[in-house]
Structures are given as structure tokens and as C-alpha cells.
């Protein structure tokens, strides 16, 4: 037997029957390649191997990785990698992710998966409820993610589902890759959101770009209060605002200098 020390805040899933019901909530099929990030003792690896074509079990702890290699040595559909989930090479073809990693790397893992050149078509992450709410709610991080990925909480765990039991509430978060995306200029969309979340009100964020009258008109057309903070806008309103700004940008380009407009868009760092 190997003795191991959990990395950081790692909590291992228990109860095989509950794990099977948990995987019933996913879209994993017999044709899929699945990355099991933070594979631990193989709690998810074994049932995944019965459901999909190939499982890549990624584990950072060397003793756990060795145990996984021994456990699945006779299963050609399981490949074990001793590697960091934040650094392991991601597939170039279609794949899905199921992850139960230490909670303190959740944000970095989400950034890595969603910004990858070849992101997963579906990801299922065991995360703190607080972290999941930041992704699903009206936050800067959540709204920057949503045009490309749809975040949804699909299950709430009991703390006794884990060993050791966590001290926080834990959920199963799904990140579904959208196709096609709801915004095409990622840099412009994210810059717009960052600017608005960095100002006390939407009017203060937009006025240097469009003037007071133009900003009030945009707010009216998009359906939000110009005096509200950015967190008050729904995701649908952010998409409408992005569409409005994109349209104005195209008009400015077509019209040249014949239409009054800000000196530069996107704004320079000094203007921002």
C-alpha cells in the first residue's frame, strides 16, 4: 500500500454508486476521449473507463500516479500521466474533461481550459460553490467567459461525499463550449467589460468613448440604467452592448472622419 498526502485542498470522492449517478449527469459517451484531471486513486477513472473510448488519468502526486499505473496496467483504454493538470498537454482532437483538482487551482484550471487553442467540448469540474457562482453569476469573470462557454451548476454535493470532508460547499460545474460563439472579437468584448467593471457606473465607463449623450442613448437602446454599476447588467445586456459598440465601430470605420467619434477605439491604456 502507498501512503499519500493530499495536495493542497484535495478531497477524494467516495461512494461508487453516487459517482456513477454523478457521471449520468454528463454527456460522456462510448466514443469520447476524457481527461480525468486530479485522478487521485482512480475514483472517477474506473467508471469513466467503462463509459468512454479512452481515459487519460492525470495525477500530480507521484505515489498516487504510481498507484494508478498499477491499478490500470491491464486496461488499454486508460493512460496514466504523472503530470500537473495546469501543465499537461491537451489533446488536439475533440475531448472532454472531468476534474476533481485541489480547490485552490480552480481559477487557473478554468482559465487554461477556456483559453486553450483546442479547448474541451465539455468540462465537468468539482469546485467550491463560491467559485462556481463567480462563473455563473453577473461577475466580470463570468460575463467574460459566457460568450464562448456556458457555465451551469448541475449537482450539489454533500460534504460527506468526500474524504476528507471539505469545510466548504462543493458543486459539480459544467462548462459547455458554445458553437458558434456569441461574440467574435474576444479582445474587444473583454476590454469593454473590464472597462465597465472598473468604473463606478456605466455612464462613467462609456462617457469617455461616446460622450454623455451617446452613452445615454446606448444605455437606453440596450435597456440598462446608465447610472447602474456593471454588475447590474444581465449577460444578454452585455451581448447587446457589445453588438451596439461593434456596430458603431464599423460605422466609424466606414465614415472616416465625417462622423464625430472618440479619438481612438479601442482606447489606449492611458485613456482606459
N, C-alpha and C positions, 0 to 999 in steps of 0.2 A: 504493500500500500504506500502511496505517496502522501506526504503531508504538504499542505499548501497554505499560503497566506493570501487572502483575497486582496486584489489590487484596489487601493483607494476605497471606494464605496461600493464594491461589487457585492451583489446579493443574488444568490443562485435560486432558480425556480425549483419548486418541489411539486409533488403530486402528478404523476404521469397522466392520469385521466384528465386533470384540469388543463395540462399542457396540450393534450390532443384537442380538447374543446376550444382552446385558445387558437390553435392553428386552423381550426374550422372557420374562423373569422377572416382568414387571409385568402388571397387569390392564388396561392401556390398550387400548381398543377403538376402532372406527371412529366411534362415537357420542360419544366423550369430548371434553371441553374440558380441556386440560392447561396448567398454568402451568410454564414452564421457567425456574426461578429461578437466576440466575447463568449466563445463556445463553452467555456468552463469545463464541466465534466461530461458534456455531451447531452445535457438535459433537453435541448432543442434539436441537436444534431441528429439523434436517433430517430425521433418521429418525422423529422424533415426528410431523412433518407428514405423513409417508406412512402413519401408523398411525391418526391420530385426526381428528376433525372440525375442531378449531381448536386452535392453539398460541399461547399468549401468552408471548413471549420477553421476560424481564425482565433487564435488564443495567444495572448502576450506572456502569460505566466509559463515559464519553461517546464515546470513539473506538470501542470495541467495539460500543456501541449503534448508532452511525452505520454501522459495517460490516455489522451485522445488517440494518439497514433497507435497505441497498443490495443485500445478498445475496438477501433475500426479498421485494423490491419487487414481483415478478411473481407472488407466491403469496398469493392472498386468504385462505387458511386460516392464515396466520401474521401475528400482530400483534406488533410490536416496541414495547416500552415502555422508555424511558430512566428508570429508577427504582431505588430501593433495595428489595431483597427484603424488608426489615424494615418498609417503609412503603407498598409498593404496595397499591392497593385490591384486595381479594379478591372473587371473584365471589359473587353471592347464590344462584345455582343450583348444581347438582351439578358438581363439578370434581375433578381430580386434580393432584398436584404431582410434578414431577421436579426435583430441585435438586442443583446442584454449586456450592455457595457457599463462600467462604473459611471455613476450619475454625473460626476464632475467633468466628464469629457463629452457630455451630450451636445452642447452647443457647437463644439469643434467638429464632432462627427456629422451633425446636420449640415454645417457649412461645407464640409468636404463632400458629402454625398450630393448635395444640391448644386454645387458649383463644378462638379467633375465634368470632364469632356464627354464622358459616357456615363451619365447618371443612371441609377436603377429605375426600372419602370414602376416599381412599388417597393416601399420600405416599411417595415414594422418594427418599431423601437419601444423597448421597455424603458420608460423615463419617469422622472418625477412629475407629478400632476402640475406643479407650478411651472415647470419648463414647457410642458405641453400647452398650457394656457397662454404662454407668451407667443407660441407659434400659431395657435388657433384664434387668438383674440385680436383686438384692434391696436396692436403694437407696431412699432417700426419694423422689428424683425419679422413679425407675422405677415404684415402687408407687403414687405419686400419679397417674401417667399411665394405668396399666393398666386401670382400670375403664371408661375411655372410648376408649382406643386400644390396639391390640395391636402392640407393637414386636417386630420379627423381623429378624435379620440374614440376608439372602438371598444374599449374594455377598461374597467376599473378593477384593479387587483385588491385583494385583501393582503394585509401585511403578513399574515401567516402563510401566504403562498410562497414565501421566500425563506431561505436560510443563509445567513441570519436575517431575521425580520428587519426591514428598514424602519427608520424613525420618521419617514415622510410618506405621504400618499403617493401611490405609483399607478400609472395607467399604461395602456398599450396604444401607441400613437401610430397612425398610418400616414405616410407621405406618398400620395399618388402623383406620379408625373403626368402633367397635362400634355395633351397633344391635339391641336397645336397650342402654344402658349397664348395667354390672354393679353400680353404686351410683348412687342417685338424688339424695342430698343431698351435693353436691360439697363444700360448705363444711365440713360435719360430718366427712366422710371425711378430707379433707386436714388438718383441725385435729387429728383423732385421731392420724394418722400423725406430724405434726410434733411433737406432744406426746411420743409414744413414742420417736421417734428422738432427741429432746432429753434423754432420761433414760438413766442407765447401764443400767437393767434395766426390763423390762416392769412388774414389781411396783412399782417406784418411780414409774413413769409413771401407773399406774392407781390406786394406793392412795389418792391424794387425792380421787379421784372416787367410788370404790366401796368404800373401806375394804380392809383386808388380806384379810378373809375373802371378800368379794365379788370381789376381784381374783384370788385363788387359784382361786375357783370358775370365773371366766371363763376363766382360763388352762387349767384342766382341761377345761372344756367345749369350748374351741376347739382344744385339742391342742398347746399350746406350753408351754415351761417359763417360769414366772413370773420366774425368775432369769436368763433369757436376754436378750441385747440385741435391739433391734428388727430388726437386720439378719439375725438368725437365722430370722425368720418367713418362710414362703413367701407368695406372693401369695394363694393360696387361704386361708391362715390369716388374712390381713388382711381378706379379704372376710367370713370367718366372724366375726371380731372386730367388724367394722363392723355386721354383722347382729345380733350379740348386743347391742351398745350401742344400736342403733336400737330393738330390741325393748324393752329396759329403759327407754329414754326414753319410749316410748309407754305403757308400764305406769305409769310415774311420773305422766305427764300424766293418765291415766285415774283413777288412785287418789287424786290430790290429795295431801293431807298425811298420809294414813293409812299410807304406806309410808316407811320410813327411806330417805333418799337424800341425795346431796350437796346443798349449799345452792343450787348453780347448775350447770346443764349446758346448753350448753357453758360451760366455766369462763371466768371473766373473765381479762383479761390479767394481773392481779395474782396470781390463783390459778395460772395457767399458768407 
